[in-house]
Amino acid sequence: MSSDKKRILVIDDDEDILDTLQSLLVRKGYDAITANSGAAAIERSEESVINLALIDIMLPDMEGTQLLQQLQPRVPRTRKIIITGHAALDNAIKAVNLGADAYLMKPVNPQELLRIIEEQLDKQNEDTTITQEKISSYVETRAKQLEEAKKR
């Protein structure tokens, strides 16, 4: 795998959905891995760096919102998208409050899904760039402060 290939974790208990989304993502150049439960998703997230997770709201062992809570401290930089066939405003609000970056309804339009994935990965790249700029700025400022302190 090349270092710039983004890894996406697809979490759903429906094998057909997992296969379909994995095929779509691989065709678009992503490294797509799957999990059919919350526990399997946590395991996959500990095995390698995940750039983005597509999380079904209804999993056999926990709700997607519970998985969000468990993934957040493990993979805070991973972008997380909740996908649900059970639309409810309170679910959407809860998901966003627990760290979801986006919320989609099933059936998911493949073009819309790919657009949102790209948008979220772009935001992740922006966050990384901003963080690197902040670190560089801090180091430069601190170096200047130390130089000035030496002159005194």
N, C-alpha and C positions, 0 to 999 in steps of 0.2 A: 504494500500500500504506500502510495506517495504521501509525503507529509502534508500536502495541501488538500488531500481528499477528505472531505467532511464525513464524519461518521454519524449516522442517524439510527437511533434505537426506536423500533416500532413495537408498541405494547398493546396487544389486543388478544382476547381469548378466542376469536374466530380465525381459524387457520386460513380460510380463503382470503380474508382481509389481510392477514399477515403476508401471505404469498403475493397477493396483488400489489400491495404497497411496496414490498421489498423489490419486486420486479421493476416497478415504475421508478423507484429511487436508484436502483443499480443502472438502469438504462440512462438515467440523467447524470450518471457519473459519481453518485454517492456510494459510500460504503455503508450498506444497510444491514443491520442485525435485528433479530426479533426476539421477543419474549412473550409468552402466553399467560403470564401472571405477574402480579406485583413482586413476588419473591424472586422470580426469574429476572425481572427488570433490574432489581437491586443488585443481583449477582452480576449481570452484564455490565452495569455501571461501575462495578468495582474491578472488572477485568481490563477495561481500557477506557481511554478518553472518549466521551460522547459529546458531540457538538450540539445535538438537538434530539429531543425525545418527543415522539407522538404517543400520547397516552389516552387510551380508551377510558371513559368514565366508569364503566362497569366491568370489573375484572372478577375472576372467580374467588380470589382470596382477599380482596380489599377494593374499596372505591378508588377511582383515579385521584380523587382529592387527597386521600390518605397516602397514596404513593407519592404525590407531589410533596407532601410534608416530609416524607422519609428521604426523598431524593434531594431536596433543597440543601441540606447541610453536606451531603456527600458530593454533589456535583453543582455547586452554586452558579457556575458560569454556563452550564448547559441551558440552552433555550428549551422551554417546555410548552408544548401545544396540547391542549385537551381536545379530544374528539369524542363527540357524544351523539347518540341517537335519542337521548332523553333530554330534550331542551327544557330548561327551566331557568328563569332569571336568577333564582337563588343559587343554583349550581354554578352558573357563570360567575356570579359575584364571588362565591366561595373559592372557586378555582383561581380567579385572578388575585384574590387576597392571599392565597396560599402560594403564590409564585408562578402561576401560569402566565406565559407571555402572549398566548393567543388561545382562542376558543372556537372550534369548528363544529358544524352540524353534519351528521351522517344523513344521507349518503354524501360523501365528500367528492366535490368536483376535482378531478386530478389537476387541472390547470390552476385552479384556485389554491389547492394544497401546495403545489410547487411554487407558486408566487409567494405564499406566506412563508414557506420554508426559506426561500431566498431572502425575503425581507428580514426574517429573524436571524439568519446567518450573517447578513450585512450588519445588523445591529450588534451582534456579538463581535464582529471585526472592529466596528467603531469603538466599542467598549474597550477592546484590547489596545487599540491605538491610543485612545485617551489615557488609559492607565500607563502605557509606556511613556507618553509625553509628560504625564505628571511626575513619574519617577525621574525622568531625565531632567526636568525642570528643578525638582527637589535636589538632585545631586549637584547640579550646577550652582544653585543658590547656596547650598551648604558648603561647597568648595570655596565659593567667594567669601562666605562668612569666615571660614577657617583661615583663609589667606589674610583677610583684614585683621583678624584676631592676632595673627603672628606678627603683623607689622606694628602693633601697638606696644 
